Amino acid sequence: MELLHNLHREGATICMVTHDPRFAKHAEREVHLFDGKVVAEEELKKLMADVHA
């Protein structure tokens, strides 16, 4: 993660895909996908609740 932070500070754009919240917390911006579509946080919570119901 330190290497990615250093690269970003130098101007590089970093696009990381993860399911691990330990890595996601380092992001300045998060984009959530559900079934291959971009969803808003509220939509994601509803969809996840429907899946686990």
PDB file of N, CA, C and O in Angstrom, chain B, residues numbered from 101:
ATOM      1  N   MET B 101       0.823  -1.186   0.000  1.00  0.00           N
ATOM      2  CA  MET B 101       0.000   0.000   0.000  1.00  0.00           C
ATOM      3  C   MET B 101       0.872   1.258   0.000  1.00  0.00           C
ATOM      4  O   MET B 101       0.513   2.268  -0.605  1.00  0.00           O
ATOM      5  N   GLU B 102       1.993   1.193   0.665  1.00  0.00           N
ATOM      6  CA  GLU B 102       2.886   2.353   0.693  1.00  0.00           C
ATOM      7  C   GLU B 102       3.380   2.680  -0.715  1.00  0.00           C
ATOM      8  O   GLU B 102       3.457   3.851  -1.085  1.00  0.00           O
ATOM      9  N   LEU B 103       3.710   1.671  -1.491  1.00  0.00           N
ATOM     10  CA  LEU B 103       4.150   1.890  -2.870  1.00  0.00           C
ATOM     11  C   LEU B 103       3.047   2.573  -3.686  1.00  0.00           C
ATOM     12  O   LEU B 103       3.324   3.505  -4.441  1.00  0.00           O
ATOM     13  N   LEU B 104       1.809   2.119  -3.539  1.00  0.00           N
ATOM     14  CA  LEU B 104       0.693   2.732  -4.259  1.00  0.00           C
ATOM     15  C   LEU B 104       0.483   4.179  -3.816  1.00  0.00           C
ATOM     16  O   LEU B 104       0.234   5.051  -4.649  1.00  0.00           O
ATOM     17  N   HIS B 105       0.580   4.438  -2.527  1.00  0.00           N
ATOM     18  CA  HIS B 105       0.455   5.814  -2.019  1.00  0.00           C
ATOM     19  C   HIS B 105       1.544   6.707  -2.607  1.00  0.00           C
ATOM     20  O   HIS B 105       1.277   7.840  -3.007  1.00  0.00           O
ATOM     21  N   ASN B 106       2.774   6.193  -2.657  1.00  0.00           N
ATOM     22  CA  ASN B 106       3.879   6.981  -3.213  1.00  0.00           C
ATOM     23  C   ASN B 106       3.649   7.274  -4.693  1.00  0.00           C
ATOM     24  O   ASN B 106       3.861   8.400  -5.142  1.00  0.00           O
ATOM     25  N   LEU B 107       3.223   6.281  -5.441  1.00  0.00           N
ATOM     26  CA  LEU B 107       2.949   6.490  -6.865  1.00  0.00           C
ATOM     27  C   LEU B 107       1.844   7.524  -7.064  1.00  0.00           C
ATOM     28  O   LEU B 107       1.926   8.374  -7.951  1.00  0.00           O
ATOM     29  N   HIS B 108       0.809   7.439  -6.227  1.00  0.00           N
ATOM     30  CA  HIS B 108      -0.303   8.386  -6.336  1.00  0.00           C
ATOM     31  C   HIS B 108       0.155   9.815  -6.020  1.00  0.00           C
ATOM     32  O   HIS B 108      -0.235  10.761  -6.703  1.00  0.00           O
ATOM     33  N   ARG B 109       0.972   9.963  -4.997  1.00  0.00           N
ATOM     34  CA  ARG B 109       1.518  11.277  -4.639  1.00  0.00           C
ATOM     35  C   ARG B 109       2.322  11.879  -5.784  1.00  0.00           C
ATOM     36  O   ARG B 109       2.381  13.099  -5.944  1.00  0.00           O
ATOM     37  N   GLU B 110       2.944  11.003  -6.583  1.00  0.00           N
ATOM     38  CA  GLU B 110       3.747  11.461  -7.719  1.00  0.00           C
ATOM     39  C   GLU B 110       2.891  11.737  -8.952  1.00  0.00           C
ATOM     40  O   GLU B 110       3.415  12.143  -9.989  1.00  0.00           O
ATOM     41  N   GLY B 111       1.571  11.518  -8.848  1.00  0.00           N
ATOM     42  CA  GLY B 111       0.672  11.859  -9.947  1.00  0.00           C
ATOM     43  C   GLY B 111       0.049  10.686 -10.674  1.00  0.00           C
ATOM     44  O   GLY B 111      -0.747  10.889 -11.591  1.00  0.00           O
ATOM     45  N   ALA B 112       0.385   9.469 -10.294  1.00  0.00           N
ATOM     46  CA  ALA B 112      -0.185   8.300 -10.959  1.00  0.00           C
ATOM     47  C   ALA B 112      -1.626   8.081 -10.522  1.00  0.00           C
ATOM     48  O   ALA B 112      -1.978   8.308  -9.365  1.00  0.00           O
ATOM     49  N   THR B 113      -2.446   7.642 -11.453  1.00  0.00           N
ATOM     50  CA  THR B 113      -3.813   7.241 -11.132  1.00  0.00           C
ATOM     51  C   THR B 113      -3.793   5.750 -10.819  1.00  0.00           C
ATOM     52  O   THR B 113      -3.247   4.954 -11.582  1.00  0.00           O
ATOM     53  N   ILE B 114      -4.382   5.388  -9.707  1.00  0.00           N
ATOM     54  CA  ILE B 114      -4.401   3.993  -9.274  1.00  0.00           C
ATOM     55  C   ILE B 114      -5.840   3.489  -9.314  1.00  0.00           C
ATOM     56  O   ILE B 114      -6.737   4.109  -8.742  1.00  0.00           O
ATOM     57  N   CYS B 115      -6.054   2.389  -9.976  1.00  0.00           N
ATOM     58  CA  CYS B 115      -7.364   1.738  -9.992  1.00  0.00           C
ATOM     59  C   CYS B 115      -7.173   0.352  -9.396  1.00  0.00           C
ATOM     60  O   CYS B 115      -6.499  -0.497  -9.979  1.00  0.00           O
ATOM     61  N   MET B 116      -7.768   0.131  -8.236  1.00  0.00           N
ATOM     62  CA  MET B 116      -7.600  -1.135  -7.542  1.00  0.00           C
ATOM     63  C   MET B 116      -8.974  -1.773  -7.361  1.00  0.00           C
ATOM     64  O   MET B 116      -9.940  -1.104  -6.994  1.00  0.00           O
ATOM     65  N   VAL B 117      -9.045  -3.053  -7.620  1.00  0.00           N
ATOM     66  CA  VAL B 117     -10.279  -3.802  -7.418  1.00  0.00           C
ATOM     67  C   VAL B 117     -10.062  -4.747  -6.245  1.00  0.00           C
ATOM     68  O   VAL B 117      -9.103  -5.519  -6.228  1.00  0.00           O
ATOM     69  N   THR B 118     -10.964  -4.682  -5.261  1.00  0.00           N
ATOM     70  CA  THR B 118     -10.810  -5.533  -4.084  1.00  0.00           C
ATOM     71  C   THR B 118     -12.156  -5.814  -3.435  1.00  0.00           C
ATOM     72  O   THR B 118     -13.114  -5.057  -3.588  1.00  0.00           O
ATOM     73  N   HIS B 119     -12.201  -6.903  -2.721  1.00  0.00           N
ATOM     74  CA  HIS B 119     -13.349  -7.226  -1.878  1.00  0.00           C
ATOM     75  C   HIS B 119     -12.961  -7.056  -0.411  1.00  0.00           C
ATOM     76  O   HIS B 119     -13.776  -7.282   0.484  1.00  0.00           O
ATOM     77  N   ASP B 120     -11.720  -6.661  -0.172  1.00  0.00           N
ATOM     78  CA  ASP B 120     -11.174  -6.597   1.173  1.00  0.00           C
ATOM     79  C   ASP B 120     -11.261  -5.165   1.713  1.00  0.00           C
ATOM     80  O   ASP B 120     -10.573  -4.277   1.208  1.00  0.00           O
ATOM     81  N   PRO B 121     -12.093  -4.932   2.727  1.00  0.00           N
ATOM     82  CA  PRO B 121     -12.245  -3.577   3.271  1.00  0.00           C
ATOM     83  C   PRO B 121     -10.957  -3.004   3.856  1.00  0.00           C
ATOM     84  O   PRO B 121     -10.826  -1.784   3.963  1.00  0.00           O
ATOM     85  N   ARG B 122     -10.011  -3.850   4.234  1.00  0.00           N
ATOM     86  CA  ARG B 122      -8.727  -3.344   4.756  1.00  0.00           C
ATOM     87  C   ARG B 122      -7.973  -2.562   3.689  1.00  0.00           C
ATOM     88  O   ARG B 122      -7.263  -1.608   4.005  1.00  0.00           O
ATOM     89  N   PHE B 123      -8.121  -2.955   2.436  1.00  0.00           N
ATOM     90  CA  PHE B 123      -7.467  -2.234   1.344  1.00  0.00           C
ATOM     91  C   PHE B 123      -8.347  -1.102   0.842  1.00  0.00           C
ATOM     92  O   PHE B 123      -7.845  -0.035   0.490  1.00  0.00           O
ATOM     93  N   ALA B 124      -9.648  -1.322   0.806  1.00  0.00           N
ATOM     94  CA  ALA B 124     -10.584  -0.311   0.298  1.00  0.00           C
ATOM     95  C   ALA B 124     -10.544   0.965   1.138  1.00  0.00           C
ATOM     96  O   ALA B 124     -10.785   2.052   0.614  1.00  0.00           O
ATOM     97  N   LYS B 125     -10.242   0.849   2.434  1.00  0.00           N
ATOM     98  CA  LYS B 125     -10.237   2.033   3.298  1.00  0.00           C
ATOM     99  C   LYS B 125      -9.165   3.045   2.895  1.00  0.00           C
ATOM    100  O   LYS B 125      -9.225   4.199   3.320  1.00  0.00           O
ATOM    101  N   HIS B 126      -8.195   2.640   2.091  1.00  0.00           N
ATOM    102  CA  HIS B 126      -7.138   3.546   1.644  1.00  0.00           C
ATOM    103  C   HIS B 126      -7.569   4.409   0.458  1.00  0.00           C
ATOM    104  O   HIS B 126      -6.882   5.367   0.105  1.00  0.00           O
ATOM    105  N   ALA B 127      -8.683   4.079  -0.146  1.00  0.00           N
ATOM    106  CA  ALA B 127      -9.123   4.774  -1.359  1.00  0.00           C
ATOM    107  C   ALA B 127      -9.675   6.156  -1.056  1.00  0.00           C
ATOM    108  O   ALA B 127     -10.291   6.381  -0.014  1.00  0.00           O
ATOM    109  N   GLU B 128      -9.444   7.083  -1.987  1.00  0.00           N
ATOM    110  CA  GLU B 128     -10.075   8.401  -1.906  1.00  0.00           C
ATOM    111  C   GLU B 128     -11.492   8.328  -2.452  1.00  0.00           C
ATOM    112  O   GLU B 128     -12.350   9.133  -2.087  1.00  0.00           O
ATOM    113  N   ARG B 129     -11.732   7.365  -3.324  1.00  0.00           N
ATOM    114  CA  ARG B 129     -13.046   7.225  -3.967  1.00  0.00           C
ATOM    115  C   ARG B 129     -13.337   5.747  -4.134  1.00  0.00           C
ATOM    116  O   ARG B 129     -12.450   4.962  -4.471  1.00  0.00           O
ATOM    117  N   GLU B 130     -14.597   5.370  -3.895  1.00  0.00           N
ATOM    118  CA  GLU B 130     -15.019   3.983  -4.085  1.00  0.00           C
ATOM    119  C   GLU B 130     -16.157   3.944  -5.085  1.00  0.00           C
ATOM    120  O   GLU B 130     -17.041   4.800  -5.068  1.00  0.00           O
ATOM    121  N   VAL B 131     -16.133   2.957  -5.946  1.00  0.00           N
ATOM    122  CA  VAL B 131     -17.220   2.711  -6.883  1.00  0.00           C
ATOM    123  C   VAL B 131     -17.705   1.293  -6.594  1.00  0.00           C
ATOM    124  O   VAL B 131     -16.929   0.341  -6.660  1.00  0.00           O
ATOM    125  N   HIS B 132     -18.975   1.160  -6.278  1.00  0.00           N
ATOM    126  CA  HIS B 132     -19.526  -0.149  -5.933  1.00  0.00           C
ATOM    127  C   HIS B 132     -20.244  -0.747  -7.131  1.00  0.00           C
ATOM    128  O   HIS B 132     -20.988  -0.067  -7.837  1.00  0.00           O
ATOM    129  N   LEU B 133     -20.004  -2.036  -7.342  1.00  0.00           N
ATOM    130  CA  LEU B 133     -20.662  -2.771  -8.418  1.00  0.00           C
ATOM    131  C   LEU B 133     -21.555  -3.841  -7.811  1.00  0.00           C
ATOM    132  O   LEU B 133     -21.236  -4.416  -6.771  1.00  0.00           O
ATOM    133  N   PHE B 134     -22.679  -4.102  -8.474  1.00  0.00           N
ATOM    134  CA  PHE B 134     -23.563  -5.199  -8.085  1.00  0.00           C
ATOM    135  C   PHE B 134     -24.089  -5.807  -9.374  1.00  0.00           C
ATOM    136  O   PHE B 134     -24.720  -5.115 -10.174  1.00  0.00           O
ATOM    137  N   ASP B 135     -23.839  -7.081  -9.581  1.00  0.00           N
ATOM    138  CA  ASP B 135     -24.214  -7.763 -10.822  1.00  0.00           C
ATOM    139  C   ASP B 135     -23.707  -7.023 -12.048  1.00  0.00           C
ATOM    140  O   ASP B 135     -24.405  -6.925 -13.057  1.00  0.00           O
ATOM    141  N   GLY B 136     -22.493  -6.505 -11.958  1.00  0.00           N
ATOM    142  CA  GLY B 136     -21.859  -5.850 -13.088  1.00  0.00           C
ATOM    143  C   GLY B 136     -22.303  -4.427 -13.363  1.00  0.00           C
ATOM    144  O   GLY B 136     -21.923  -3.849 -14.382  1.00  0.00           O
ATOM    145  N   LYS B 137     -23.114  -3.841 -12.462  1.00  0.00           N
ATOM    146  CA  LYS B 137     -23.596  -2.478 -12.658  1.00  0.00           C
ATOM    147  C   LYS B 137     -23.155  -1.598 -11.492  1.00  0.00           C
ATOM    148  O   LYS B 137     -23.109  -2.037 -10.343  1.00  0.00           O
ATOM    149  N   VAL B 138     -22.828  -0.337 -11.817  1.00  0.00           N
ATOM    150  CA  VAL B 138     -22.460   0.628 -10.780  1.00  0.00           C
ATOM    151  C   VAL B 138     -23.706   0.999  -9.998  1.00  0.00           C
ATOM    152  O   VAL B 138     -24.736   1.341 -10.580  1.00  0.00           O
ATOM    153  N   VAL B 139     -23.609   0.931  -8.673  1.00  0.00           N
ATOM    154  CA  VAL B 139     -24.744   1.276  -7.820  1.00  0.00           C
ATOM    155  C   VAL B 139     -24.303   2.282  -6.763  1.00  0.00           C
ATOM    156  O   VAL B 139     -23.134   2.318  -6.377  1.00  0.00           O
ATOM    157  N   ALA B 140     -25.244   3.093  -6.300  1.00  0.00           N
ATOM    158  CA  ALA B 140     -24.999   4.033  -5.212  1.00  0.00           C
ATOM    159  C   ALA B 140     -24.983   3.265  -3.899  1.00  0.00           C
ATOM    160  O   ALA B 140     -25.463   2.134  -3.830  1.00  0.00           O
ATOM    161  N   GLU B 141     -24.436   3.872  -2.867  1.00  0.00           N
ATOM    162  CA  GLU B 141     -24.324   3.202  -1.568  1.00  0.00           C
ATOM    163  C   GLU B 141     -25.685   2.750  -1.042  1.00  0.00           C
ATOM    164  O   GLU B 141     -25.808   1.646  -0.513  1.00  0.00           O
ATOM    165  N   GLU B 142     -26.714   3.602  -1.186  1.00  0.00           N
ATOM    166  CA  GLU B 142     -28.042   3.232  -0.698  1.00  0.00           C
ATOM    167  C   GLU B 142     -28.597   2.034  -1.481  1.00  0.00           C
ATOM    168  O   GLU B 142     -29.200   1.129  -0.905  1.00  0.00           O
ATOM    169  N   GLU B 143     -28.385   2.046  -2.794  1.00  0.00           N
ATOM    170  CA  GLU B 143     -28.833   0.923  -3.617  1.00  0.00           C
ATOM    171  C   GLU B 143     -28.106  -0.356  -3.215  1.00  0.00           C
ATOM    172  O   GLU B 143     -28.712  -1.425  -3.137  1.00  0.00           O
ATOM    173  N   LEU B 144     -26.795  -0.238  -2.959  1.00  0.00           N
ATOM    174  CA  LEU B 144     -26.003  -1.394  -2.579  1.00  0.00           C
ATOM    175  C   LEU B 144     -26.533  -2.007  -1.287  1.00  0.00           C
ATOM    176  O   LEU B 144     -26.673  -3.227  -1.195  1.00  0.00           O
ATOM    177  N   LYS B 145     -26.830  -1.178  -0.292  1.00  0.00           N
ATOM    178  CA  LYS B 145     -27.356  -1.698   0.981  1.00  0.00           C
ATOM    179  C   LYS B 145     -28.673  -2.436   0.775  1.00  0.00           C
ATOM    180  O   LYS B 145     -28.884  -3.497   1.362  1.00  0.00           O
ATOM    181  N   LYS B 146     -29.565  -1.886  -0.057  1.00  0.00           N
ATOM    182  CA  LYS B 146     -30.845  -2.533  -0.312  1.00  0.00           C
ATOM    183  C   LYS B 146     -30.645  -3.850  -1.059  1.00  0.00           C
ATOM    184  O   LYS B 146     -31.255  -4.860  -0.708  1.00  0.00           O
ATOM    185  N   LEU B 147     -29.802  -3.847  -2.077  1.00  0.00           N
ATOM    186  CA  LEU B 147     -29.559  -5.062  -2.850  1.00  0.00           C
ATOM    187  C   LEU B 147     -28.936  -6.152  -1.978  1.00  0.00           C
ATOM    188  O   LEU B 147     -29.305  -7.322  -2.082  1.00  0.00           O
ATOM    189  N   MET B 148     -28.001  -5.768  -1.129  1.00  0.00           N
ATOM    190  CA  MET B 148     -27.360  -6.756  -0.250  1.00  0.00           C
ATOM    191  C   MET B 148     -28.356  -7.299   0.766  1.00  0.00           C
ATOM    192  O   MET B 148     -28.308  -8.481   1.106  1.00  0.00           O
ATOM    193  N   ALA B 149     -29.254  -6.455   1.252  1.00  0.00           N
ATOM    194  CA  ALA B 149     -30.273  -6.915   2.196  1.00  0.00           C
ATOM    195  C   ALA B 149     -31.208  -7.911   1.500  1.00  0.00           C
ATOM    196  O   ALA B 149     -31.599  -8.917   2.092  1.00  0.00           O
ATOM    197  N   ASP B 150     -31.564  -7.626   0.243  1.00  0.00           N
ATOM    198  CA  ASP B 150     -32.441  -8.526  -0.520  1.00  0.00           C
ATOM    199  C   ASP B 150     -31.760  -9.871  -0.778  1.00  0.00           C
ATOM    200  O   ASP B 150     -32.407 -10.917  -0.727  1.00  0.00           O
ATOM    201  N   VAL B 151     -30.473  -9.842  -1.051  1.00  0.00           N
ATOM    202  CA  VAL B 151     -29.717 -11.082  -1.321  1.00  0.00           C
ATOM    203  C   VAL B 151     -29.640 -11.939  -0.077  1.00  0.00           C
ATOM    204  O   VAL B 151     -29.754 -13.162  -0.157  1.00  0.00           O
ATOM    205  N   HIS B 152     -29.447 -11.310   1.078  1.00  0.00           N
ATOM    206  CA  HIS B 152     -29.271 -12.062   2.324  1.00  0.00           C
ATOM    207  C   HIS B 152     -30.604 -12.370   3.015  1.00  0.00           C
ATOM    208  O   HIS B 152     -30.609 -13.000   4.073  1.00  0.00           O
ATOM    209  N   ALA B 153     -31.712 -11.946   2.449  1.00  0.00           N
ATOM    210  CA  ALA B 153     -33.017 -12.201   3.079  1.00  0.00           C
ATOM    211  C   ALA B 153     -33.508 -13.606   2.807  1.00  0.00           C
ATOM    212  O   ALA B 153     -34.587 -13.982   3.264  1.00  0.00           O
TER     213      ALA B 153
END
